[in-house]
Structure formats: C-alpha cells, structure tokens
Amino acid sequence: MTVSLKPNEVVLKAGDTSQVIDQTTVEGKLIVTNQRIYFKTMKDDTARFNLEILFDNILEIIYFNRGLFSVKGLNVVTRDGMTYSFPLRKRDEFGQLINRMY
C-alpha cells in the first residue's frame, strides 16, 4: 500500500482504522497530510473504497463513542453532504489535527 503524495505534501499522522460503509467495515489506514486526508484500504479487492478528502471540503468533524466497549472514532462531514465514519484509538489526536487544518 502506497500513497502518491502531491508536491510539498507531508504526512503528519497515520493510523490503522476502518471505514464504516452501510454497516460494512473496510480495513485500512487513515493518513492526514498537510493538504488532505486519505483513507487507503489494506486489500486490493476493496480499492474502490479508497478516499481522498480535501480540507476545503470538510464541513465538520464529529467525535463519537459507540457500544458497550466504547468504540471511539470520528465522523467527517463534507460540504457535499457525505459523512465518513472512522473508528480510531487516537481519535482525539486525529480530531485536533484535522480541526487545525480546515
């Protein structure tokens, strides 16, 4: 798994996560750079779920806790009305970093 970075783009934080899509979980990595957010899947057969979100397109970051064991994560709401859900162990660190960028 590799991500093609744009000129002058630097990875600020990366972590293992999954993307929740219609009750389906897709394993991957969430990568925050100084220009955008990437979600890159771990397997080639799920590559259609790869995602790139520009900071200009982010409307809101929503923190969530779910379930008995308190699964923590982030919902990224974009200006086009889409919501992307990412369960993350270091939710607070990712959320603060993304909030500073947009």
MODELLER restraints for C-alpha pairs under 7 A, 6 or more apart:
rsr = mdl.restraints
at = mdl.atoms
rsr.add(forms.Gaussian(group=physical.xy_distance, feature=features.Distance(at['CA:1:A'], at['CA:42:A']), mean=6.71, stdev=0.5))
rsr.add(forms.Gaussian(group=physical.xy_distance, feature=features.Distance(at['CA:9:A'], at['CA:33:A']), mean=6.49, stdev=0.5))
rsr.add(forms.Gaussian(group=physical.xy_distance, feature=features.Distance(at['CA:9:A'], at['CA:34:A']), mean=6.02, stdev=0.5))
rsr.add(forms.Gaussian(group=physical.xy_distance, feature=features.Distance(at['CA:9:A'], at['CA:35:A']), mean=6.30, stdev=0.5))
rsr.add(forms.Gaussian(group=physical.xy_distance, feature=features.Distance(at['CA:10:A'], at['CA:33:A']), mean=5.36, stdev=0.5))
rsr.add(forms.Gaussian(group=physical.xy_distance, feature=features.Distance(at['CA:10:A'], at['CA:34:A']), mean=5.77, stdev=0.5))
rsr.add(forms.Gaussian(group=physical.xy_distance, feature=features.Distance(at['CA:11:A'], at['CA:31:A']), mean=6.97, stdev=0.5))
rsr.add(forms.Gaussian(group=physical.xy_distance, feature=features.Distance(at['CA:11:A'], at['CA:32:A']), mean=6.04, stdev=0.5))
rsr.add(forms.Gaussian(group=physical.xy_distance, feature=features.Distance(at['CA:11:A'], at['CA:33:A']), mean=4.22, stdev=0.5))
rsr.add(forms.Gaussian(group=physical.xy_distance, feature=features.Distance(at['CA:11:A'], at['CA:34:A']), mean=6.70, stdev=0.5))
rsr.add(forms.Gaussian(group=physical.xy_distance, feature=features.Distance(at['CA:12:A'], at['CA:32:A']), mean=5.69, stdev=0.5))
rsr.add(forms.Gaussian(group=physical.xy_distance, feature=features.Distance(at['CA:12:A'], at['CA:33:A']), mean=5.05, stdev=0.5))
rsr.add(forms.Gaussian(group=physical.xy_distance, feature=features.Distance(at['CA:12:A'], at['CA:34:A']), mean=6.59, stdev=0.5))
rsr.add(forms.Gaussian(group=physical.xy_distance, feature=features.Distance(at['CA:13:A'], at['CA:31:A']), mean=5.98, stdev=0.5))
rsr.add(forms.Gaussian(group=physical.xy_distance, feature=features.Distance(at['CA:13:A'], at['CA:32:A']), mean=5.26, stdev=0.5))
rsr.add(forms.Gaussian(group=physical.xy_distance, feature=features.Distance(at['CA:13:A'], at['CA:33:A']), mean=6.95, stdev=0.5))
rsr.add(forms.Gaussian(group=physical.xy_distance, feature=features.Distance(at['CA:14:A'], at['CA:29:A']), mean=6.78, stdev=0.5))
rsr.add(forms.Gaussian(group=physical.xy_distance, feature=features.Distance(at['CA:14:A'], at['CA:30:A']), mean=5.59, stdev=0.5))
rsr.add(forms.Gaussian(group=physical.xy_distance, feature=features.Distance(at['CA:14:A'], at['CA:31:A']), mean=4.32, stdev=0.5))
rsr.add(forms.Gaussian(group=physical.xy_distance, feature=features.Distance(at['CA:14:A'], at['CA:32:A']), mean=6.16, stdev=0.5))
rsr.add(forms.Gaussian(group=physical.xy_distance, feature=features.Distance(at['CA:15:A'], at['CA:29:A']), mean=5.54, stdev=0.5))
rsr.add(forms.Gaussian(group=physical.xy_distance, feature=features.Distance(at['CA:15:A'], at['CA:30:A']), mean=5.49, stdev=0.5))
rsr.add(forms.Gaussian(group=physical.xy_distance, feature=features.Distance(at['CA:15:A'], at['CA:31:A']), mean=6.68, stdev=0.5))
rsr.add(forms.Gaussian(group=physical.xy_distance, feature=features.Distance(at['CA:16:A'], at['CA:28:A']), mean=6.06, stdev=0.5))
rsr.add(forms.Gaussian(group=physical.xy_distance, feature=features.Distance(at['CA:16:A'], at['CA:29:A']), mean=4.51, stdev=0.5))
rsr.add(forms.Gaussian(group=physical.xy_distance, feature=features.Distance(at['CA:16:A'], at['CA:30:A']), mean=6.35, stdev=0.5))
rsr.add(forms.Gaussian(group=physical.xy_distance, feature=features.Distance(at['CA:17:A'], at['CA:27:A']), mean=6.24, stdev=0.5))
rsr.add(forms.Gaussian(group=physical.xy_distance, feature=features.Distance(at['CA:17:A'], at['CA:28:A']), mean=5.60, stdev=0.5))
rsr.add(forms.Gaussian(group=physical.xy_distance, feature=features.Distance(at['CA:17:A'], at['CA:29:A']), mean=5.44, stdev=0.5))
rsr.add(forms.Gaussian(group=physical.xy_distance, feature=features.Distance(at['CA:17:A'], at['CA:30:A']), mean=6.32, stdev=0.5))
rsr.add(forms.Gaussian(group=physical.xy_distance, feature=features.Distance(at['CA:17:A'], at['CA:86:A']), mean=6.39, stdev=0.5))
rsr.add(forms.Gaussian(group=physical.xy_distance, feature=features.Distance(at['CA:17:A'], at['CA:87:A']), mean=5.99, stdev=0.5))
rsr.add(forms.Gaussian(group=physical.xy_distance, feature=features.Distance(at['CA:17:A'], at['CA:88:A']), mean=5.74, stdev=0.5))
rsr.add(forms.Gaussian(group=physical.xy_distance, feature=features.Distance(at['CA:18:A'], at['CA:25:A']), mean=6.06, stdev=0.5))
rsr.add(forms.Gaussian(group=physical.xy_distance, feature=features.Distance(at['CA:18:A'], at['CA:26:A']), mean=5.20, stdev=0.5))
rsr.add(forms.Gaussian(group=physical.xy_distance, feature=features.Distance(at['CA:18:A'], at['CA:27:A']), mean=4.26, stdev=0.5))
rsr.add(forms.Gaussian(group=physical.xy_distance, feature=features.Distance(at['CA:18:A'], at['CA:28:A']), mean=5.37, stdev=0.5))
rsr.add(forms.Gaussian(group=physical.xy_distance, feature=features.Distance(at['CA:18:A'], at['CA:86:A']), mean=5.83, stdev=0.5))
rsr.add(forms.Gaussian(group=physical.xy_distance, feature=features.Distance(at['CA:18:A'], at['CA:87:A']), mean=6.28, stdev=0.5))
rsr.add(forms.Gaussian(group=physical.xy_distance, feature=features.Distance(at['CA:19:A'], at['CA:25:A']), mean=5.69, stdev=0.5))
rsr.add(forms.Gaussian(group=physical.xy_distance, feature=features.Distance(at['CA:19:A'], at['CA:26:A']), mean=5.21, stdev=0.5))
rsr.add(forms.Gaussian(group=physical.xy_distance, feature=features.Distance(at['CA:19:A'], at['CA:27:A']), mean=6.60, stdev=0.5))
rsr.add(forms.Gaussian(group=physical.xy_distance, feature=features.Distance(at['CA:19:A'], at['CA:85:A']), mean=5.77, stdev=0.5))
rsr.add(forms.Gaussian(group=physical.xy_distance, feature=features.Distance(at['CA:19:A'], at['CA:86:A']), mean=5.04, stdev=0.5))
rsr.add(forms.Gaussian(group=physical.xy_distance, feature=features.Distance(at['CA:20:A'], at['CA:26:A']), mean=6.51, stdev=0.5))
rsr.add(forms.Gaussian(group=physical.xy_distance, feature=features.Distance(at['CA:20:A'], at['CA:85:A']), mean=5.53, stdev=0.5))
rsr.add(forms.Gaussian(group=physical.xy_distance, feature=features.Distance(at['CA:20:A'], at['CA:86:A']), mean=6.59, stdev=0.5))
rsr.add(forms.Gaussian(group=physical.xy_distance, feature=features.Distance(at['CA:26:A'], at['CA:41:A']), mean=7.00, stdev=0.5))
rsr.add(forms.Gaussian(group=physical.xy_distance, feature=features.Distance(at['CA:27:A'], at['CA:41:A']), mean=5.92, stdev=0.5))
rsr.add(forms.Gaussian(group=physical.xy_distance, feature=features.Distance(at['CA:27:A'], at['CA:42:A']), mean=6.08, stdev=0.5))
rsr.add(forms.Gaussian(group=physical.xy_distance, feature=features.Distance(at['CA:28:A'], at['CA:39:A']), mean=6.68, stdev=0.5))
rsr.add(forms.Gaussian(group=physical.xy_distance, feature=features.Distance(at['CA:28:A'], at['CA:40:A']), mean=5.42, stdev=0.5))
rsr.add(forms.Gaussian(group=physical.xy_distance, feature=features.Distance(at['CA:28:A'], at['CA:41:A']), mean=3.98, stdev=0.5))
rsr.add(forms.Gaussian(group=physical.xy_distance, feature=features.Distance(at['CA:28:A'], at['CA:42:A']), mean=4.79, stdev=0.5))
rsr.add(forms.Gaussian(group=physical.xy_distance, feature=features.Distance(at['CA:29:A'], at['CA:39:A']), mean=5.64, stdev=0.5))
rsr.add(forms.Gaussian(group=physical.xy_distance, feature=features.Distance(at['CA:29:A'], at['CA:40:A']), mean=5.34, stdev=0.5))
rsr.add(forms.Gaussian(group=physical.xy_distance, feature=features.Distance(at['CA:29:A'], at['CA:41:A']), mean=6.42, stdev=0.5))
rsr.add(forms.Gaussian(group=physical.xy_distance, feature=features.Distance(at['CA:30:A'], at['CA:38:A']), mean=5.83, stdev=0.5))
rsr.add(forms.Gaussian(group=physical.xy_distance, feature=features.Distance(at['CA:30:A'], at['CA:39:A']), mean=4.66, stdev=0.5))
rsr.add(forms.Gaussian(group=physical.xy_distance, feature=features.Distance(at['CA:30:A'], at['CA:40:A']), mean=6.68, stdev=0.5))
rsr.add(forms.Gaussian(group=physical.xy_distance, feature=features.Distance(at['CA:31:A'], at['CA:37:A']), mean=5.77, stdev=0.5))
rsr.add(forms.Gaussian(group=physical.xy_distance, feature=features.Distance(at['CA:31:A'], at['CA:38:A']), mean=5.00, stdev=0.5))
rsr.add(forms.Gaussian(group=physical.xy_distance, feature=features.Distance(at['CA:31:A'], at['CA:39:A']), mean=6.28, stdev=0.5))
rsr.add(forms.Gaussian(group=physical.xy_distance, feature=features.Distance(at['CA:32:A'], at['CA:38:A']), mean=6.40, stdev=0.5))
rsr.add(forms.Gaussian(group=physical.xy_distance, feature=features.Distance(at['CA:35:A'], at['CA:54:A']), mean=6.77, stdev=0.5))
rsr.add(forms.Gaussian(group=physical.xy_distance, feature=features.Distance(at['CA:35:A'], at['CA:55:A']), mean=6.85, stdev=0.5))
rsr.add(forms.Gaussian(group=physical.xy_distance, feature=features.Distance(at['CA:36:A'], at['CA:52:A']), mean=6.91, stdev=0.5))
rsr.add(forms.Gaussian(group=physical.xy_distance, feature=features.Distance(at['CA:36:A'], at['CA:53:A']), mean=5.68, stdev=0.5))
rsr.add(forms.Gaussian(group=physical.xy_distance, feature=features.Distance(at['CA:36:A'], at['CA:54:A']), mean=4.51, stdev=0.5))
rsr.add(forms.Gaussian(group=physical.xy_distance, feature=features.Distance(at['CA:36:A'], at['CA:55:A']), mean=5.56, stdev=0.5))
rsr.add(forms.Gaussian(group=physical.xy_distance, feature=features.Distance(at['CA:37:A'], at['CA:52:A']), mean=5.70, stdev=0.5))
rsr.add(forms.Gaussian(group=physical.xy_distance, feature=features.Distance(at['CA:37:A'], at['CA:53:A']), mean=5.07, stdev=0.5))
rsr.add(forms.Gaussian(group=physical.xy_distance, feature=features.Distance(at['CA:37:A'], at['CA:54:A']), mean=6.41, stdev=0.5))
rsr.add(forms.Gaussian(group=physical.xy_distance, feature=features.Distance(at['CA:38:A'], at['CA:51:A']), mean=5.60, stdev=0.5))
rsr.add(forms.Gaussian(group=physical.xy_distance, feature=features.Distance(at['CA:38:A'], at['CA:52:A']), mean=4.57, stdev=0.5))
rsr.add(forms.Gaussian(group=physical.xy_distance, feature=features.Distance(at['CA:38:A'], at['CA:53:A']), mean=6.45, stdev=0.5))
rsr.add(forms.Gaussian(group=physical.xy_distance, feature=features.Distance(at['CA:39:A'], at['CA:50:A']), mean=5.55, stdev=0.5))
rsr.add(forms.Gaussian(group=physical.xy_distance, feature=features.Distance(at['CA:39:A'], at['CA:51:A']), mean=4.90, stdev=0.5))
rsr.add(forms.Gaussian(group=physical.xy_distance, feature=features.Distance(at['CA:39:A'], at['CA:52:A']), mean=6.47, stdev=0.5))
rsr.add(forms.Gaussian(group=physical.xy_distance, feature=features.Distance(at['CA:40:A'], at['CA:50:A']), mean=4.90, stdev=0.5))
rsr.add(forms.Gaussian(group=physical.xy_distance, feature=features.Distance(at['CA:40:A'], at['CA:51:A']), mean=6.59, stdev=0.5))
rsr.add(forms.Gaussian(group=physical.xy_distance, feature=features.Distance(at['CA:41:A'], at['CA:47:A']), mean=5.91, stdev=0.5))
rsr.add(forms.Gaussian(group=physical.xy_distance, feature=features.Distance(at['CA:41:A'], at['CA:49:A']), mean=6.84, stdev=0.5))
rsr.add(forms.Gaussian(group=physical.xy_distance, feature=features.Distance(at['CA:41:A'], at['CA:50:A']), mean=5.90, stdev=0.5))
rsr.add(forms.Gaussian(group=physical.xy_distance, feature=features.Distance(at['CA:55:A'], at['CA:101:A']), mean=6.68, stdev=0.5))
rsr.add(forms.Gaussian(group=physical.xy_distance, feature=features.Distance(at['CA:55:A'], at['CA:102:A']), mean=4.98, stdev=0.5))
rsr.add(forms.Gaussian(group=physical.xy_distance, feature=features.Distance(at['CA:56:A'], at['CA:102:A']), mean=6.32, stdev=0.5))
rsr.add(forms.Gaussian(group=physical.xy_distance, feature=features.Distance(at['CA:57:A'], at['CA:78:A']), mean=5.46, stdev=0.5))
rsr.add(forms.Gaussian(group=physical.xy_distance, feature=features.Distance(at['CA:57:A'], at['CA:79:A']), mean=5.41, stdev=0.5))
rsr.add(forms.Gaussian(group=physical.xy_distance, feature=features.Distance(at['CA:58:A'], at['CA:77:A']), mean=6.08, stdev=0.5))
rsr.add(forms.Gaussian(group=physical.xy_distance, feature=features.Distance(at['CA:58:A'], at['CA:78:A']), mean=4.39, stdev=0.5))
rsr.add(forms.Gaussian(group=physical.xy_distance, feature=features.Distance(at['CA:58:A'], at['CA:79:A']), mean=5.93, stdev=0.5))
rsr.add(forms.Gaussian(group=physical.xy_distance, feature=features.Distance(at['CA:58:A'], at['CA:102:A']), mean=6.89, stdev=0.5))
rsr.add(forms.Gaussian(group=physical.xy_distance, feature=features.Distance(at['CA:59:A'], at['CA:77:A']), mean=5.55, stdev=0.5))
rsr.add(forms.Gaussian(group=physical.xy_distance, feature=features.Distance(at['CA:59:A'], at['CA:78:A']), mean=4.93, stdev=0.5))
rsr.add(forms.Gaussian(group=physical.xy_distance, feature=features.Distance(at['CA:59:A'], at['CA:79:A']), mean=5.21, stdev=0.5))
rsr.add(forms.Gaussian(group=physical.xy_distance, feature=features.Distance(at['CA:60:A'], at['CA:76:A']), mean=6.20, stdev=0.5))
rsr.add(forms.Gaussian(group=physical.xy_distance, feature=features.Distance(at['CA:60:A'], at['CA:77:A']), mean=5.13, stdev=0.5))
rsr.add(forms.Gaussian(group=physical.xy_distance, feature=features.Distance(at['CA:60:A'], at['CA:78:A']), mean=6.90, stdev=0.5))
rsr.add(forms.Gaussian(group=physical.xy_distance, feature=features.Distance(at['CA:61:A'], at['CA:74:A']), mean=6.66, stdev=0.5))
rsr.add(forms.Gaussian(group=physical.xy_distance, feature=features.Distance(at['CA:61:A'], at['CA:75:A']), mean=5.83, stdev=0.5))
rsr.add(forms.Gaussian(group=physical.xy_distance, feature=features.Distance(at['CA:61:A'], at['CA:76:A']), mean=4.90, stdev=0.5))
rsr.add(forms.Gaussian(group=physical.xy_distance, feature=features.Distance(at['CA:61:A'], at['CA:77:A']), mean=6.25, stdev=0.5))
rsr.add(forms.Gaussian(group=physical.xy_distance, feature=features.Distance(at['CA:61:A'], at['CA:95:A']), mean=6.96, stdev=0.5))
rsr.add(forms.Gaussian(group=physical.xy_distance, feature=features.Distance(at['CA:62:A'], at['CA:74:A']), mean=5.66, stdev=0.5))
rsr.add(forms.Gaussian(group=physical.xy_distance, feature=features.Distance(at['CA:62:A'], at['CA:75:A']), mean=4.98, stdev=0.5))
rsr.add(forms.Gaussian(group=physical.xy_distance, feature=features.Distance(at['CA:62:A'], at['CA:76:A']), mean=6.52, stdev=0.5))
rsr.add(forms.Gaussian(group=physical.xy_distance, feature=features.Distance(at['CA:63:A'], at['CA:73:A']), mean=5.94, stdev=0.5))
rsr.add(forms.Gaussian(group=physical.xy_distance, feature=features.Distance(at['CA:63:A'], at['CA:74:A']), mean=4.74, stdev=0.5))
rsr.add(forms.Gaussian(group=physical.xy_distance, feature=features.Distance(at['CA:63:A'], at['CA:75:A']), mean=6.36, stdev=0.5))
rsr.add(forms.Gaussian(group=physical.xy_distance, feature=features.Distance(at['CA:64:A'], at['CA:72:A']), mean=5.66, stdev=0.5))
rsr.add(forms.Gaussian(group=physical.xy_distance, feature=features.Distance(at['CA:64:A'], at['CA:73:A']), mean=5.39, stdev=0.5))
rsr.add(forms.Gaussian(group=physical.xy_distance, feature=features.Distance(at['CA:64:A'], at['CA:74:A']), mean=6.05, stdev=0.5))
rsr.add(forms.Gaussian(group=physical.xy_distance, feature=features.Distance(at['CA:65:A'], at['CA:71:A']), mean=5.39, stdev=0.5))
rsr.add(forms.Gaussian(group=physical.xy_distance, feature=features.Distance(at['CA:65:A'], at['CA:72:A']), mean=4.55, stdev=0.5))
rsr.add(forms.Gaussian(group=physical.xy_distance, feature=features.Distance(at['CA:65:A'], at['CA:73:A']), mean=6.66, stdev=0.5))
rsr.add(forms.Gaussian(group=physical.xy_distance, feature=features.Distance(at['CA:66:A'], at['CA:72:A']), mean=6.50, stdev=0.5))
rsr.add(forms.Gaussian(group=physical.xy_distance, feature=features.Distance(at['CA:71:A'], at['CA:87:A']), mean=6.68, stdev=0.5))
rsr.add(forms.Gaussian(group=physical.xy_distance, feature=features.Distance(at['CA:72:A'], at['CA:87:A']), mean=5.70, stdev=0.5))
rsr.add(forms.Gaussian(group=physical.xy_distance, feature=features.Distance(at['CA:72:A'], at['CA:88:A']), mean=5.91, stdev=0.5))
rsr.add(forms.Gaussian(group=physical.xy_distance, feature=features.Distance(at['CA:72:A'], at['CA:89:A']), mean=6.44, stdev=0.5))
rsr.add(forms.Gaussian(group=physical.xy_distance, feature=features.Distance(at['CA:72:A'], at['CA:91:A']), mean=6.49, stdev=0.5))
rsr.add(forms.Gaussian(group=physical.xy_distance, feature=features.Distance(at['CA:73:A'], at['CA:86:A']), mean=5.48, stdev=0.5))
rsr.add(forms.Gaussian(group=physical.xy_distance, feature=features.Distance(at['CA:73:A'], at['CA:87:A']), mean=3.88, stdev=0.5))
rsr.add(forms.Gaussian(group=physical.xy_distance, feature=features.Distance(at['CA:73:A'], at['CA:88:A']), mean=4.63, stdev=0.5))
rsr.add(forms.Gaussian(group=physical.xy_distance, feature=features.Distance(at['CA:73:A'], at['CA:91:A']), mean=5.30, stdev=0.5))
rsr.add(forms.Gaussian(group=physical.xy_distance, feature=features.Distance(at['CA:74:A'], at['CA:85:A']), mean=5.92, stdev=0.5))
rsr.add(forms.Gaussian(group=physical.xy_distance, feature=features.Distance(at['CA:74:A'], at['CA:86:A']), mean=5.27, stdev=0.5))
rsr.add(forms.Gaussian(group=physical.xy_distance, feature=features.Distance(at['CA:74:A'], at['CA:87:A']), mean=6.30, stdev=0.5))
rsr.add(forms.Gaussian(group=physical.xy_distance, feature=features.Distance(at['CA:74:A'], at['CA:91:A']), mean=6.42, stdev=0.5))
rsr.add(forms.Gaussian(group=physical.xy_distance, feature=features.Distance(at['CA:75:A'], at['CA:83:A']), mean=6.31, stdev=0.5))
rsr.add(forms.Gaussian(group=physical.xy_distance, feature=features.Distance(at['CA:75:A'], at['CA:84:A']), mean=5.44, stdev=0.5))
rsr.add(forms.Gaussian(group=physical.xy_distance, feature=features.Distance(at['CA:75:A'], at['CA:85:A']), mean=4.42, stdev=0.5))
rsr.add(forms.Gaussian(group=physical.xy_distance, feature=features.Distance(at['CA:75:A'], at['CA:86:A']), mean=6.25, stdev=0.5))
rsr.add(forms.Gaussian(group=physical.xy_distance, feature=features.Distance(at['CA:76:A'], at['CA:83:A']), mean=5.55, stdev=0.5))
rsr.add(forms.Gaussian(group=physical.xy_distance, feature=features.Distance(at['CA:76:A'], at['CA:84:A']), mean=5.10, stdev=0.5))
rsr.add(forms.Gaussian(group=physical.xy_distance, feature=features.Distance(at['CA:76:A'], at['CA:85:A']), mean=6.48, stdev=0.5))
rsr.add(forms.Gaussian(group=physical.xy_distance, feature=features.Distance(at['CA:77:A'], at['CA:83:A']), mean=4.45, stdev=0.5))
rsr.add(forms.Gaussian(group=physical.xy_distance, feature=features.Distance(at['CA:77:A'], at['CA:84:A']), mean=6.52, stdev=0.5))
